[in-house]
Amino acid sequence: MTTSSARRGLITGAAAGALDRALADPQVRHRDMAVELTDRDGDSIKVAGTPLKFVGRFSCEHTYPHRLGADTADILREL
């Protein structure tokens, strides 16, 4: 980024759609760097997989995150 572009507030970056291309890369898919999670109601989301891989642990052990407020009553009971 040049000084003049910095003064104008311009930010350099990757081309549009670069993330989609990166996530479609065969190595990214093979390493489970993007995983799709489905909850018991059938809702699904795509999230980043963990970059840390351990022997004897499989990437398919991801779990869907809890819904907003799902743990509120349990947490408040513990206070």
C-alpha positions as CSV (number, residue, x, y, z in Angstrom):
1,M,0.0,0.0,0.0
2,T,1.4,3.4,-1.0
3,T,1.4,6.4,1.3
4,S,-1.1,8.2,-0.9
5,S,-3.5,5.3,-0.9
6,A,-3.2,5.0,2.9
7,R,-4.1,8.7,3.2
8,R,-7.2,8.2,1.1
9,G,-8.3,5.3,3.3
10,L,-7.8,2.7,0.6
11,I,-7.0,-0.8,1.7
12,T,-5.4,-3.3,-0.6
13,G,-6.6,-6.9,-0.4
14,A,-7.3,-10.1,-2.3
15,A,-9.5,-10.3,-5.3
16,A,-13.2,-10.8,-4.7
17,G,-14.1,-14.5,-4.4
18,A,-10.6,-15.5,-3.2
19,L,-12.1,-17.1,-0.1
20,D,-14.5,-19.2,-2.1
21,R,-11.6,-20.3,-4.3
22,A,-9.4,-21.1,-1.3
23,L,-12.1,-23.2,0.4
24,A,-12.6,-25.1,-2.9
25,D,-9.0,-26.1,-3.0
26,P,-8.6,-29.9,-2.9
27,Q,-5.9,-29.8,-0.1
28,V,-8.2,-27.6,2.1
29,R,-11.0,-30.0,1.7
30,H,-8.8,-33.0,2.3
31,R,-7.5,-31.5,5.5
32,D,-11.0,-30.6,6.7
33,M,-10.2,-26.9,7.0
34,A,-13.8,-26.1,6.3
35,V,-16.4,-28.4,7.7
36,E,-20.2,-28.4,7.6
37,L,-22.0,-29.0,10.8
38,T,-25.6,-30.1,11.2
39,D,-27.7,-29.9,14.4
40,R,-30.5,-32.3,15.4
41,D,-33.1,-30.0,13.8
42,G,-31.4,-30.3,10.4
43,D,-29.9,-26.8,10.4
44,S,-26.4,-26.7,9.0
45,I,-23.5,-24.2,9.0
46,K,-20.1,-24.1,7.4
47,V,-17.3,-23.3,9.8
48,A,-13.5,-23.3,9.8
49,G,-11.9,-26.6,10.8
50,T,-9.1,-26.8,13.3
51,P,-5.6,-26.5,11.8
52,L,-4.4,-28.7,14.6
53,K,-4.4,-32.4,13.7
54,F,-3.6,-35.2,16.2
55,V,-2.8,-38.8,15.7
56,G,-5.8,-41.0,16.6
57,R,-8.3,-38.1,16.4
58,F,-10.5,-37.6,13.4
59,S,-11.7,-34.2,12.0
60,C,-15.3,-35.5,11.8
61,E,-15.5,-35.1,15.7
62,H,-16.8,-31.5,15.3
63,T,-20.0,-30.6,17.0
64,Y,-22.6,-28.0,16.2
65,P,-22.4,-25.0,18.5
66,H,-25.1,-24.4,21.2
67,R,-27.9,-22.1,20.3
68,L,-27.8,-18.6,21.7
69,G,-29.1,-18.8,25.3
70,A,-29.2,-22.6,25.4
71,D,-27.0,-22.7,28.5
72,T,-28.3,-19.6,30.3
73,A,-30.5,-21.3,32.8
74,D,-27.7,-23.8,33.8
75,I,-25.1,-21.0,34.1
76,L,-27.4,-18.9,36.3
77,R,-28.2,-21.8,38.5
78,E,-24.5,-22.2,39.3
79,L,-24.2,-18.5,40.5
